[in-house]
Amino acid sequence: MGANATTSVPSYVAGEVLTAADLNVTNSGIPVFADSTARTNGFGGTGEKTLAEGQYAYLEDDNKTYVYDGAAWKEVGGAGLVLISSTTIGSAVSSVTVSNCFSSTYDHYKITVNGGAGSTPENLQMQLGASTTGYYDMISYINTGTPATPLSTGTNNGSIWARVGAAMTSNIMADIDLGSPNLAKPTYFRATYPYIASNFPGVAAGYHNVSTAYTGFTLSPGSGTLTGGVIRVYGYQNS
Amino acid sequence: MSYKIQIDDTIREATSDEAARIEAQRAEAAAQAAALDAKAAALVSARQKLAALGLSEAEVAALLGG
């Protein structure tokens, strides 16, 4: 426990003589607890305040501030997107697996890749867990040459999502929104497709028609290797 | 062929099973890319033939998109 942490939020009575320790608890402002268990134990006991709506608390284990709404503790000012993991891509790797990034904490995720380079311009592919079946997707893009030509294609029950981003020699790029990967339901995605090497801007979307919960994923180029860049996984706050 | 794979912060050589999976997925991606290339080539050919029939660029675009 830190210097400000307490195990009890006291309630004083008229005429009570306060000690320095009593005043120090009061002076800490928002009461600080080691964790949610200590917070629960800090209210309602003998000589302690009764927990009521509007009470604030800070937890040391997650470095967050909470307010009690009369029924439950709610995080104060919680970000909409929470960074879960950040993985730096190594040198000349054919695939990168990010493990244990999906959990029951979030239903929806955002995966981004920036920096680094592909050894050759290629599509960025994605696999959920160890699953190699049930992938359906569509890619729609425009060949911006003259005349501009719209093209589209898709994958029907493939072994992988074939285009969730682009591994260019200038930058590895992906911005993937992923729904329900950790629920025992089909997973779905939407992504940008910035295939700069051929002047192909586009979008991709699809689903994985397997009702299994996954905890991780693998990104790989269609050929060649990846070097450098960072894969970040964010969770969308459920509430 | 050997492949280096990364799992979180660890990089190692792919096992034979993992290498086979990588090759299968790459073959699938290559087949899809080839199909898309063929589709693009067919579109270019169709544009040229329609233009030879006297259709304007706007009329071709209305028929084929773009």
Chai-1 contact restraints between the chains, C-beta under 6 A:
chainA,res_idxA,chainB,res_idxB,connection_type,confidence,min_distance_angstrom,max_distance_angstrom,comment,restraint_id
A,G90,B,Q6,contact,1.0,0.0,6.0,A-B,restraint_1
A,G90,B,I11,contact,1.0,0.0,6.0,A-B,restraint_2
A,V93,B,K4,contact,1.0,0.0,6.0,A-B,restraint_3
A,V93,B,Q6,contact,1.0,0.0,6.0,A-B,restraint_4
A,S94,B,Y3,contact,1.0,0.0,6.0,A-B,restraint_5
A,S94,B,K4,contact,1.0,0.0,6.0,A-B,restraint_6
A,S94,B,I5,contact,1.0,0.0,6.0,A-B,restraint_7
A,S94,B,I22,contact,1.0,0.0,6.0,A-B,restraint_8
A,S95,B,I5,contact,1.0,0.0,6.0,A-B,restraint_9
A,V96,B,Q6,contact,1.0,0.0,6.0,A-B,restraint_10
A,T97,B,I7,contact,1.0,0.0,6.0,A-B,restraint_11
A,S99,B,D8,contact,1.0,0.0,6.0,A-B,restraint_12
A,P147,B,G66,contact,1.0,0.0,6.0,A-B,restraint_13
A,A148,B,G66,contact,1.0,0.0,6.0,A-B,restraint_14
A,T149,B,L43,contact,1.0,0.0,6.0,A-B,restraint_15
A,T149,B,G66,contact,1.0,0.0,6.0,A-B,restraint_16
A,P150,B,G65,contact,1.0,0.0,6.0,A-B,restraint_17
A,P150,B,G66,contact,1.0,0.0,6.0,A-B,restraint_18
A,L151,B,A40,contact,1.0,0.0,6.0,A-B,restraint_19
A,T153,B,L36,contact,1.0,0.0,6.0,A-B,restraint_20
A,G158,B,E28,contact,1.0,0.0,6.0,A-B,restraint_21
A,S159,B,Q25,contact,1.0,0.0,6.0,A-B,restraint_22
A,S159,B,E28,contact,1.0,0.0,6.0,A-B,restraint_23
A,I160,B,Q25,contact,1.0,0.0,6.0,A-B,restraint_24
A,A162,B,A29,contact,1.0,0.0,6.0,A-B,restraint_25
A,A162,B,Q32,contact,1.0,0.0,6.0,A-B,restraint_26
A,G222,B,A29,contact,1.0,0.0,6.0,A-B,restraint_27
A,S223,B,R26,contact,1.0,0.0,6.0,A-B,restraint_28
